[in-house]
């Protein structure tokens, strides 16, 4: 009788360990999926979450549409020197090859 009881306790203990393992595995899977969704959002993509094939939620990046830049908006704020494309002085050029 004690063998059956200890076997039953061992089975219950094993089952509870399996449940904990499955729970940890699901949590790790959820964290992995969340990390992947965040990567997609950072790249500017939208993420749609569906249940049984029906969309239930939509995640969109906070800065999905960056502000449009206007050509010439910095006109007059700085100037390019006339010698901009001239070769660098020898002492400065040598610093790149040290």
N, C-alpha and C positions, 0 to 999 in steps of 0.2 A: 504494500500500500504506500509506503513512503517513497518507493521508487517512482510510482506513478505521479505522486504529488510533486516530487522534485523534478520529474520530467515535465509536468504541466507548468511548473513555475519557470523552468528553463525555456519552454516554448513561449510563454507569455513575455519573459524577459527578452527573448530573441525578437518576437514580434514588435515589442515596444522599441527596440533598437532599430529595427527595419523602418518603423514609422518615423522615427527621428531622422534617420538617414534620408528617407524620401523627402521629408520636410526640408532638410538642409539642401538637398539637391534642387528642389523646386525654388527655394530662396535664391540659390546661386544662379539658376536659370533666369529667374525674374530680374536679378541684378544685371546679368549679361544682356538680356533684352533691353532693359532700361538704358544701359550704356550704349548699345547700338542705336537706339532711338535718339539719344542725345547727340551722337555723332552725326546722324542724318540731319537733325535740326541745326547743328552748328554749320553744316554745309549748305543750309538754306532750304532743305527739303521739308515738305509737310509729311506728317505721319498720321495715318488714319487707323484707328483701332476698331476692329469689328468683332461682333459676337454672333456666331453661327452664320457668318457671311453678311450680316447686316451692320453697316457702319454705326458706331455708337459714340465715337469721340474723334476729334481732329486736333492734333497738336501742330502748332505753327511756330516758326522761330519768331523771337521778339523783334528782330531787325530783318524781317524777310525782304523788305524792299528798301535798300539804302537810298539815301537822299540823292537825287539827281545832281550831277555836277554840271555847271554851266561853263562853257568854253569862254575863256577870257575874263573870268571873275576875279583874277588876281592882277589884272592889268594895272600897271603903275605902282604896284606894291613893292616890286624889286626890279633890278636891272641886271642883265648879263654883261659882264665886262667884255671889252673888245678882244682881249687876249685869251678868252676862255678856251679856245681850241689849240692854242699854241703849245708846243712841247713844254714839259715841266723843266725847271732848272735841274742841272746835273746832280746837285747835292740832295734834292728831294727825290729824284728818280732812283738814286742809289739806295735810299732807305727801303724801297720795295724789294730789293734783291739781297738784303742782309740775312 
